[in-house]
Amino acid sequence: MDKLMVTMVVPVVAVVHMVVGQIKVVLVTPEVIHLQKETMVVEIQLVLLIPQEEAEELVQ
C-alpha cells in the first residue's frame, strides 16, 4: 500500500508544479525521494512533455 501511494504522489506533484510554471517537487518527502529517485526523474520528464492543457485536465 505504501509503495503504491509513493508511486502516485510523484507524478501528481510534478504535474501540479508544472501547471503553476515551477518545476519543484517540494511536496515530496525526503523518504519518498529516496524510495523513488529514479522513478521520480522519469515521471517528471514524461510530465514535461505533456501540453499545458492536458496537464491541467490531469490535475482536475
MOVENLIN-V90477 format. One record per pair of residues at least 24 apart in sequence whose ideal C-beta (glycine too) atoms are under 10 Angstrom apart, sorted by the first residue. I is the first residue (numbers start at 1). J is the second residue. If there is no record, write none. Layout:
BEGIN
i: <I/I>
j: <J/J>
END
This chain:
BEGIN
i: <2/2/2/3/3/5/6/6/6/6/6/6/6/7/7/7/7/7/7/9/9/9/10/10/10/10/10/10/10/10/10/10/11/11/11/11/11/11/11/11/12/12/12/12/13/13/13/13/14/14/14/14/14/14/14/14/14/14/15/15/15/15/15/15/15/15/15/15/15/15/16/16/16/16/16/17/17/18/18/18/18/18/18/18/18/18/19/19/19/19/19/19/19/20/21/23/23>
j: <31/32/35/35/36/32/31/32/33/35/36/39/40/32/35/36/39/40/43/36/40/43/35/36/37/39/40/41/42/43/44/47/39/40/42/43/44/46/47/58/43/47/58/59/40/43/44/47/40/41/43/44/45/46/47/48/50/55/43/44/46/47/48/50/54/55/56/57/58/59/47/55/56/58/59/44/47/44/47/48/50/52/55/56/58/59/47/50/52/55/56/58/59/59/52/47/48>
END
